[in-house]
Amino acid sequence: MRYPKDHGQQTRRRIVENASYGLRQNGADGLSVVDLMKLADLTHGSFYAYFKSRDALVVEALALAMDRTVAHWLDLTQGLPAEKGFDAVVEAYLSPRHRNNPARGCALPALAADIGRSGPEARRTFAGRLEKMIDIIAGLIPKRSPSDARQAAAGAIATMVGSIVLARAAGDKRLSDALWKPVGRPCAIRPEAPLRKPLQRTESEFLFPSPSASRAASAYRSSNHLMQTMTCKMQAVM
């Protein structure tokens, strides 16, 4: 049987694509070479004709999964004002569809913990794509300096990823919904005001704050939480 000239490249792409789904569903350590090849309807005997090691396939599958999330975010935000684009990403990310479908979802909640225990090449690939994701979200936060926008974007991504991780792990639907629904409103994540520079304090002030400073800080946290809650409820009603 004669194959087209690009048969090898097509087969390789098929292996990587199916591995990206399988790894997100089962974890980076959850599938052997035999399992990964079965996903592409191939036998494991031909594996080393395409990849030098299992780790090499994991790295390519990870890169593909994260590149698709980047492309998805760019599609969601195309032509939208920054704030609307931010909301679109949050609403799509923190949704039942994403929670219930890890194989087709973002690689961060599915694979981050496993990649942290992987080799340097996997971690470099992960970090490089994560930087791109942070850049996209930072571009949707126009009221900040570039460095502040990136800090806020990193925090927003961490909040979204953590919510999905816990919602998937909870099992019970009621508890799972409680873990992502409150955060799923963009107003709960969206940075509204520029970051304030932290006050310069001495070590003794940190260790032994004055009663008035403690009361002021407590009042500020309470009022800030109340305002955020009221804003979310108003937007939910609207």
N, C-alpha and C positions, 0 to 999 in steps of 0.2 A: 504493500500500500504506500503510495506516494503522498507526502505531506507538503503543504505550501511552505515557501521559504521562511516565513515568519512563524511557523508552527511552534518552534521552541520558545519564542518570545511570548506567544499567546498562552502557551501552557504555563510559563513562569508567572505571567500576570494573573492567570486564573488561580494558581496556588497562593500567591500573595493576597489576592482579594478574599478568597475563602478563609485563609488564615486570619485575616483581619477581623472577620466576623466571628470566627471560632474563638479567638483569643479574648475578644471583648465579652463573649458569652461565658467562657470558662476560666478566664485568667491566663496570665502569661505562663504559669507553671502547670496549667491544667490539661495540656494536650501534648502527647508524644509526637515524634516524627510520623509514626504510623497513623495517628489520629489526624494530624494536619494534612497528610496526603489523602486520606480518605475523604476529607471535606471537598477535595477537588476531583474525587472519583479516580484517584491514581494509587498505584501501589508504592510502598515506601522504597522499593528497590531503585527507583529512578530519582530519588530525592537529591542525591549528591551530584547528579548531572546538572542541577539547577542552582544549588546553594552549597556553600562550603561547610556550613554548620546549621544546626537548629537555631542558634542565636542570631545568625545572619538573616534567617527568615523572619524571626520575631521582630528584628529591627525594621525590616522593610514593611512588614504588616503594620507595625506601630506608626511608622511615618505615613503610610497610606491613610490609616484611620484618622490621624490628626489633621492631615492635609484636607480631608473631606469635611471635617468640622470647620476648618478655616474657610473653605469654599462655601459651606452652608451659611456661615455667619455673614460673609460678604454678600451672598444672594439675598439674605433676609434684610440687610440694611441698605441695599442699593437704592438710591434715589430718595431715601428718607432723611429728614432732619436728624441731627445727632440724638436728641432725646428720644424720638420715636424709634430710631434704630436700636438704641439701648434697650428700650422696652420690648421690642420685637425679639431680641436675643434672649432676654430673661424669660419671657412668656413661653418661648419655644423650648428653652432648656428645662425650666421647672414646670413640666407638664406630665400628665399620666402617660402620654405616648412615649416620652423619653424614658421615664422611670421604668416602664414595663418592657422596654425593648433594648436591653444593653448591647446586643449584637450589632445593632444599627445605629447606636448612639455614640456619644463622645467617649473617647478613650480615657479621659482623665479619671472619672469615677470608676471605670472598669479596670484600669491597669496601673494607675499611679503607684499603689502600694507594691505591686509586683516589680515594677521597673526600678523602684528604689532599692530593691535587693538584687538587681541585675548587674551586668557588666557595664564598663564605662561607655561603650559605644551606644548601648540602649539608653543610658541616662543622658548622653549628649544629644541624641536624636530627640528624646522627650523634651529636654530643656529648650532646644532650638525651636521646636514647634510651639511650645508653650509661650515663648517670647513673641511669636507671631500672633498668638491668640490675645495676649496682653495688649499688643499694639492695636489690634482691632477695637477692643473695648475702650482703650485709652482715647482713641480717635472719636469715640462717642461721648466723651466727657469734656465739652468745650470750655467750661468755666474754670479750668485749672491750668496751672503751668504744666509743661510736658512731664516733669518729674512727678508732680502731684497726681496728674492724671494716670500715670502708669501705676503709682502706688494704689490709687483708688481702684483701678482696673484689676490689679492683682487680688485685692481684697474681695471684689465682686465675684471674680472667678472662683476664689477659694470658698466663698459662701455658697455659690451655686453647686459646686462639686460636692462639698460636704453634705448639703441637703439631699442630693441624689444618692450618695453613698448610704446615708442613714435610712432614707426612705426605702431603698431596695433591701437593705438588711433587716428592716423591721418585720417583714413578713405579714403581720396583721395589717389589713387595709386601713382600718381606722387610725392606727398609730402611724402608718406610713403616710397617709394624707396629712396628718397633723404635723409631720416633719417637713413637708415641702410646701404645703398650701400657704401658710403665713408668709413665707419667704418668696413665694411665687408671684406676688404682686410687685411689679417693678419699683414702686415707691419705697418698698422695704429695703431695696439694695441701691437704688440710684443715688449717687453723691449729688447733693444739692448745692452746697456752698464750698468755697475754697477752703482748703485745710488751713488751720491756724497754727502758727509756730508754737511749739511747746514752751511753757514758761521755764525760765532758768531757775532751778532751785538747788539749794545745797543738799548734801547727803542727809543732814539732820532733819531738814524739812520733809524729805521723803519718808524717813523713818518715823519721825514724830511730828506729823502735821498738826497745826493749831486747830482748836475746836471750830473756830469760825471758818477756816479753810475747808475743813471736813464737811461742815454743814452746807457751805456754798457749793462744793463739788457734788454732794448728794442732791441738792436742789436742782442743779444744772442737769444731772443725769435724769432725774425724774421728769423735769419739764421737757427735755429733749425727747425722751421716750414717749411722753404723752403726745407731743406734737406729731411725732412720726406715726403713732397709732391712729391719731385723728385724721391725718392726711391719707393714710391707707384706707380707713373706713370711708372717708368721703369719696375717694376715687373708686372704691368698690361699689358704692351706691350709684355713682355717676355711670 
